[in-house]
Amino acid sequence: MTFTADPRVDAYIDSLPDWQQAICREVRGLVHAADREVTETINAGALTAMFKAIIANNRAGGWRKLKRQG
């Protein structure tokens, strides 16, 4: 898989312990596999907003609600 890597993301990952680097690289690959046009950045605000949306969806029934509707 090819994508444009943000050197700041590389630097951040490289600064982590080996086991955390492995996890981050795996998650990075999954994100790029899910959306090949995603743009990498160092943006904690966007990630926090995404987590809040996921949590709100889960509290509202999440996949269980979708499964019941289908």
C-alpha positions in Angstrom: 0.0 0.0 0.0 1.3 3.4 -0.9 0.4 6.7 0.8 1.9 10.1 1.5 3.3 9.9 5.0 3.5 13.0 7.1 7.1 13.2 8.5 5.7 14.5 11.8 3.7 11.3 12.2 6.8 9.3 11.3 8.8 11.2 13.9 6.1 10.7 16.6 5.9 7.0 15.9 9.7 6.6 15.8 9.9 8.2 19.3 7.7 5.5 20.9 8.8 2.2 22.5 9.0 -0.6 20.0 5.8 -2.3 21.0 3.9 1.0 20.6 5.5 1.7 17.3 4.2 -1.7 16.0 0.6 -0.8 17.2 0.8 2.7 15.6 2.1 1.4 12.3 -0.6 -1.3 12.2 -3.4 1.3 13.0 -1.9 3.7 10.4 -2.0 0.9 7.8 -5.6 0.1 8.7 -6.6 3.8 8.4 -5.0 4.1 4.9 -6.6 0.8 3.8 -10.0 2.1 4.9 -9.5 5.4 3.0 -6.7 5.6 0.6 -7.2 9.4 0.3 -6.9 10.2 4.0 -4.5 12.9 4.8 -2.1 12.3 7.7 -1.6 15.1 10.2 -0.9 15.7 13.9 -4.5 16.8 14.9 -5.6 15.6 18.4 -8.8 17.7 18.1 -10.0 15.7 15.1 -9.3 12.4 16.8 -11.0 13.5 20.0 -14.1 14.5 18.0 -14.1 11.1 16.2 -13.9 9.3 19.6 -16.8 11.5 21.0 -18.9 10.6 17.9 -18.2 6.9 18.3 -19.0 7.0 22.0 -22.2 8.9 21.4 -23.2 6.3 18.8 -22.5 3.4 21.1 -24.5 5.0 23.9 -27.4 5.5 21.5 -27.4 1.8 20.7 -24.6 1.6 18.2 -24.5 -1.6 16.2 -27.2 -3.2 18.3 -29.7 -0.5 17.1 -28.7 -1.0 13.5 -29.0 -4.7 13.8 -32.5 -4.4 15.2 -33.6 -2.1 12.4 -32.2 -4.4 9.7 
